[in-house]
């Protein structure tokens, strides 16, 4: 219950949506990099971070990169995407999920969400495959599915549909590290998978990402591409276009220290979600949903306001801002983005993603948020519905 005596006034220190939470262990690994002069890209921290992450997630191999976007890009390259090729993509996501398709000249077709997880709707995916059947329209070269706000999509259903059509699945697990679906870690369902260590994620390296796969040949290729595709000669020789995508040894040291606390971070995020859920029981709002047989990492706690209410998500956002509290709109669906105005969008019956965007808001979900601060957030929101 919220303390009735709570005094609501602007916070002296800004309460962020989700800021980095450091513990000191990170500094030990970073200091090792300085002490051994491994401050350039690659080095022992990178090697160990890859091993730790592959073991934690449950894949055979991993390649540490400078962003999750780079991991998706190289997965798209592995899929052989060329100009004009069709890739079926999650619609309700951040642009980084789908932008790499454009890097290779491919064409995104956006797939609407379902309400049970807010993620890609398997039925809409089947409709997309029926439309892009390889006869009337080109057969899709790949599917990219994102796990929104740390909540797993219906990954086995999506995987089965891709398998039935002989189409490669790329899993964007940027937001869902540590989440499980039917007991299996996200970041393992695609042939190639990506995670992110951006500053606001469940663990951070300030920036960075990881390519994950059981396909060890593919991981080796990713390492090659990500180091400028340099051939093994004493001089610099290149047969392919490469990229400067590798993670630095210093950044990887931060990641090694963060991984010691990932369970703690997830537990804190779950407690925040459950506190909001209990605190909003009397309000006409719903928390971001998840399936009973999945366990999100609860990266961000979000609400949707029930239909017919006068209070809007932006009313809440602006009111919280008055008190130096950050919140954020739900991702604007990709089919609504001006840059993708000409792309196809596949939905079934109602437009779910657009509705969630219109009625939804991401709430402060910072690991360091105190109970008093969360009570203030809930009391401010409660006051708008009185």
C-alpha positions in Angstrom: 0.0 0.0 0.0 1.1 3.6 -0.6 1.9 5.6 2.4 -0.9 8.2 2.8 1.5 10.7 4.4 3.8 10.6 1.4 4.8 14.1 0.3 4.8 14.6 -3.4 7.3 17.2 -4.6 9.8 17.3 -7.5 12.7 14.9 -7.0 16.0 16.6 -6.6 17.7 13.8 -8.6 16.0 12.7 -11.8 14.4 9.3 -11.7 15.2 7.6 -15.0 13.4 5.0 -17.0 16.3 2.6 -16.7 19.8 3.8 -16.1 23.0 1.8 -15.7 23.4 0.0 -12.3 27.1 -0.7 -11.5 28.5 -2.6 -8.6 32.3 -2.2 -8.5 33.1 -5.6 -10.0 33.2 -4.0 -13.4 36.2 -1.8 -12.3 38.3 -4.8 -11.5 38.1 -6.2 -15.0 38.6 -2.8 -16.5 41.6 -2.2 -14.3 43.1 -5.5 -15.6 42.8 -4.2 -19.1 44.7 -1.1 -18.1 47.3 -3.0 -16.1 48.0 -5.3 -19.0 47.8 -2.6 -21.6 44.9 -4.4 -23.3 43.0 -1.1 -24.1 42.6 -1.7 -27.8 39.8 -3.7 -29.4 39.8 -7.5 -28.5 41.8 -9.0 -25.7 41.2 -11.4 -22.7 38.0 -9.6 -21.5 36.4 -10.0 -24.9 37.3 -13.7 -25.0 36.0 -14.4 -21.5 32.8 -12.3 -22.0 31.9 -14.3 -25.1 32.4 -17.6 -23.2 30.4 -16.4 -20.2 27.6 -15.2 -22.4 27.4 -18.3 -24.6 27.3 -20.5 -21.5 24.7 -18.4 -19.7 22.3 -18.2 -22.7 23.0 -21.8 -23.8 24.6 -21.5 -27.3 27.8 -23.0 -28.6 29.4 -19.7 -29.5 29.2 -15.9 -29.4 30.9 -12.9 -30.9 31.1 -9.6 -28.9 30.3 -6.6 -31.1 30.0 -2.8 -30.6 26.2 -2.9 -30.7 23.1 -5.1 -30.9 22.4 -3.5 -34.2 25.7 -4.7 -35.6 24.7 -8.3 -34.5 21.4 -8.0 -36.4 23.2 -6.5 -39.4 25.6 -9.4 -39.7 22.8 -11.9 -39.2 21.0 -10.2 -42.1 24.2 -10.6 -44.2 24.5 -14.2 -43.2 20.9 -14.7 -44.5 22.1 -13.5 -47.9 19.8 -10.5 -48.0 20.2 -8.6 -51.3 18.5 -5.6 -52.8 14.8 -6.2 -53.1 14.7 -9.3 -50.9 11.7 -9.5 -48.5 12.3 -9.8 -44.7 9.3 -10.3 -42.4 9.8 -8.1 -39.3 8.2 -7.3 -35.9 6.2 -4.1 -36.3 6.1 -3.0 -32.7 9.8 -2.6 -31.9 12.7 -0.1 -32.0 14.0 0.8 -35.4 17.3 -1.0 -34.7 15.5 -4.3 -35.2 14.7 -3.6 -38.8 17.1 -0.9 -40.0 19.8 -3.5 -40.9 17.6 -4.9 -43.6 17.9 -1.6 -45.4 21.7 -1.7 -45.0 21.7 -4.6 -47.4 19.0 -3.2 -49.7 16.3 -5.6 -48.5 12.6 -4.7 -48.0 10.9 -5.0 -44.7 7.3 -6.3 -44.4 6.0 -5.5 -41.0 4.0 -8.1 -39.0 1.4 -6.9 -36.4 1.4 -7.9 -32.7 -0.8 -10.1 -30.7 -2.2 -8.9 -27.3 -0.9 -11.7 -25.1 2.7 -10.6 -25.3 2.6 -7.5 -27.6 5.0 -9.4 -29.9 4.8 -10.7 -33.5 1.4 -12.4 -34.1 2.0 -16.0 -35.4 -1.3 -15.8 -37.3 -0.3 -12.6 -39.0 3.0 -14.2 -39.9 1.2 -17.1 -41.6 -0.9 -14.6 -43.6 2.3 -12.9 -44.7 3.8 -16.2 -45.9 0.6 -16.9 -47.8 0.8 -13.5 -49.5 4.6 -13.7 -50.2 4.4 -17.2 -51.5 7.1 -17.2 -54.1 4.6 -17.2 -56.9 2.7 -14.0 -56.9 5.2 -12.2 -54.7 8.8 -13.1 -53.7 9.3 -15.6 -50.9 10.7 -14.0 -47.7 14.4 -14.6 -47.2 14.2 -14.2 -43.4 12.1 -13.4 -40.4 13.2 -11.1 -37.6 11.3 -11.3 -34.3 11.9 -9.0 -31.3 11.0 -9.7 -27.7 9.5 -6.5 -26.6 10.5 -5.0 -23.3 12.0 -8.3 -22.1 8.9 -10.4 -22.8 9.4 -13.5 -25.0 7.3 -13.7 -28.1 5.5 -17.0 -29.0 8.9 -18.2 -30.1 8.1 -21.9 -30.7 5.1 -21.1 -32.9 7.1 -18.5 -34.9 10.0 -20.9 -35.2 7.7 -23.7 -36.5 6.2 -21.4 -39.1 9.6 -20.4 -40.3 10.8 -24.0 -40.5 7.6 -25.0 -42.4 8.5 -22.4 -45.1 12.2 -23.0 -45.1 12.9 -19.5 -44.0 15.7 -18.5 -41.5 14.7 -17.0 -38.2 16.7 -14.2 -36.6 15.8 -13.5 -33.0 16.3 -9.9 -31.7 16.7 -10.6 -28.0 18.3 -7.1 -27.4 15.8 -6.4 -24.6 15.3 -9.9 -23.3 18.6 -11.2 -22.0 17.8 -13.6 -19.1 14.2 -14.1 -20.1 13.0 -17.7 -20.7 10.3 -19.2 -22.9 9.1 -22.7 -21.8 12.3 -22.9 -19.8 14.7 -22.0 -22.6 16.6 -18.8 -22.8 15.7 -16.2 -25.4 18.5 -15.5 -27.8 18.6 -19.2 -28.7 15.5 -19.7 -30.9 16.8 -18.1 -34.1 19.5 -19.6 -36.3 21.2 -16.4 -35.5 20.5 -14.2 -32.5 21.3 -10.7 -31.1 21.4 -9.1 -27.7 22.2 -5.6 -26.6 24.3 -4.1 -23.7 23.2 -0.5 -24.3 23.2 1.7 -21.2 19.6 1.1 -20.3 19.5 -2.7 -20.7 19.3 -5.4 -18.1 23.1 -5.4 -18.0 25.2 -2.8 -19.8 28.7 -2.3 -21.2 27.8 1.3 -21.8 27.3 0.3 -25.4 27.8 -3.1 -27.2 26.1 -6.2 -28.2 26.6 -9.9 -28.9 25.9 -12.2 -31.8 24.8 -15.7 -30.6 24.5 -19.0 -32.4 25.0 -22.7 -32.3 26.3 -22.2 -35.9 30.0 -21.9 -35.1 30.9 -21.4 -38.7 28.6 -18.4 -38.8 30.1 -16.9 -35.6 33.6 -17.3 -37.1 32.3 -15.4 -40.2 30.8 -12.7 -38.0 34.2 -12.2 -36.3 35.8 -12.0 -39.7 33.4 -9.4 -41.0 33.5 -7.4 -37.8 37.2 -6.9 -38.0 37.2 -5.3 -41.4 37.2 -8.7 -43.2 41.0 -8.8 -43.0 42.5 -11.9 -44.7 45.2 -13.9 -42.8 48.2 -12.3 -44.5 51.1 -10.4 -42.9 49.9 -7.4 -45.0 46.4 -6.0 -45.2 44.4 -7.8 -47.8 40.6 -7.8 -48.3 38.4 -9.9 -50.5 35.2 -8.7 -48.9 33.7 -5.5 -47.5 34.2 -5.6 -43.7 33.1 -3.5 -40.7 34.6 -2.0 -37.6 32.1 -3.8 -35.3 34.2 -5.6 -32.7 33.8 -4.8 -28.9 36.7 -3.2 -27.1 38.5 -5.1 -24.3 37.7 -2.3 -21.8 34.0 -2.4 -22.6 34.0 -6.2 -22.3 35.4 -5.8 -18.8 32.4 -3.9 -17.8 30.2 -6.7 -19.2 32.1 -9.4 -17.2 31.5 -7.5 -14.0 27.8 -6.9 -14.9 27.2 -10.6 -15.6 28.0 -11.3 -11.9 24.8 -9.5 -11.1 22.3 -10.4 -13.8 20.1 -12.5 -11.6 20.0 -9.7 -9.1 19.0 -7.2 -11.8 16.2 -9.4 -13.1 14.9 -10.0 -9.5 14.8 -6.2 -8.9 13.0 -5.6 -12.2 10.4 -8.2 -11.4 9.8 -6.7 -8.0 9.2 -3.3 -9.6 6.7 -4.8 -12.1 4.8 -6.6 -9.3 4.7 -3.5 -7.2 3.2 -1.5 -10.0 0.7 -4.3 -10.7 -0.4 -4.4 -7.1 -0.5 -0.6 -6.8 -2.7 -0.2 -9.9 -5.3 -2.8 -9.1 -8.0 -0.2 -8.6 -7.1 1.8 -11.7 -8.4 1.3 -15.3 -5.0 0.3 -16.6 -3.3 -3.0 -17.5 0.4 -4.0 -17.1 2.3 -5.3 -20.2 1.3 -8.9 -20.4 3.3 -12.2 -20.6 2.5 -15.8 -21.1 2.2 -18.1 -18.1 4.9 -20.4 -19.5 7.4 -17.6 -20.1 9.4 -15.7 -17.6 10.3 -12.2 -18.8 13.3 -10.3 -17.5 10.9 -7.4 -16.8 13.3 -4.9 -18.3 10.6 -2.2 -18.5 7.3 -2.0 -16.7 4.6 -0.6 -19.0 0.9 0.1 -18.8 -2.0 0.5 -21.2 -4.9 2.7 -20.3 -8.3 1.1 -20.7 -10.5 2.2 -23.6 -12.8 5.2 -22.9 -10.7 6.9 -20.3 -10.1 10.7 -20.4 -6.5 10.3 -19.1 -4.0 9.8 -21.9 -0.5 8.3 -21.8 0.9 11.8 -22.5 -1.1 13.2 -19.6 0.8 10.8 -17.4 4.2 11.4 -19.0 3.9 15.2 -18.7 2.7 15.0 -15.1 5.6 12.7 -14.1 8.0 15.1 -15.9 6.8 17.9 -13.6 8.3 15.9 -10.7 11.6 15.2 -12.5 10.5 11.6 -13.4 11.2 10.1 -16.8 8.7 7.9 -18.6 8.4 7.1 -22.3 5.8 6.3 -24.9 5.5 2.7 -26.2 7.6 2.1 -29.3 5.9 3.7 -32.3 5.1 0.8 -34.8 7.4 0.6 -37.7 4.6 0.8 -40.3 3.7 4.2 -38.9 7.3 5.6 -39.3 7.7 8.0 -42.2 10.8 6.3 -43.4 8.8 3.0 -43.9 5.6 4.6 -45.2 5.8 2.6 -48.5 6.4 -0.8 -46.8 3.8 -3.5 -46.5 2.1 -4.2 -43.2 0.3 -7.4 -42.4 -2.4 -7.5 -39.7 -5.3 -9.8 -38.7 -8.6 -8.1 -37.8 -7.7 -5.1 -35.6 -4.4 -3.2 -35.6 -2.9 -4.3 -32.2 0.4 -2.5 -32.3 -1.2 0.8 -33.2 -3.6 0.5 -30.3 -0.9 -0.4 -27.8 1.1 2.6 -29.0 -1.9 4.9 -28.6 -2.8 3.7 -25.1 0.6 2.7 -23.6 3.4 4.2 -21.6 6.7 2.8 -20.2 7.1 3.6 -16.5 10.3 4.2 -14.5 11.9 0.8 -14.0 15.3 1.7 -12.7 17.0 -1.0 -10.5 18.0 1.8 -8.1 14.5 3.2 -7.7 13.5 3.2 -4.0 10.1 2.0 -2.7 9.4 5.6 -1.8 10.2 6.8 -5.3 7.9 4.1 -6.8 5.2 5.0 -4.4 5.5 8.7 -5.6 5.2 7.5 -9.2 2.1 5.5 -8.5 0.5 8.3 -6.4 1.0 10.8 -9.2 -0.7 8.5 -11.7 -3.4 7.6 -9.3 -4.2 11.3 -8.8 -4.8 11.8 -12.5 -7.7 9.2 -12.4 -9.5 10.8 -9.4 
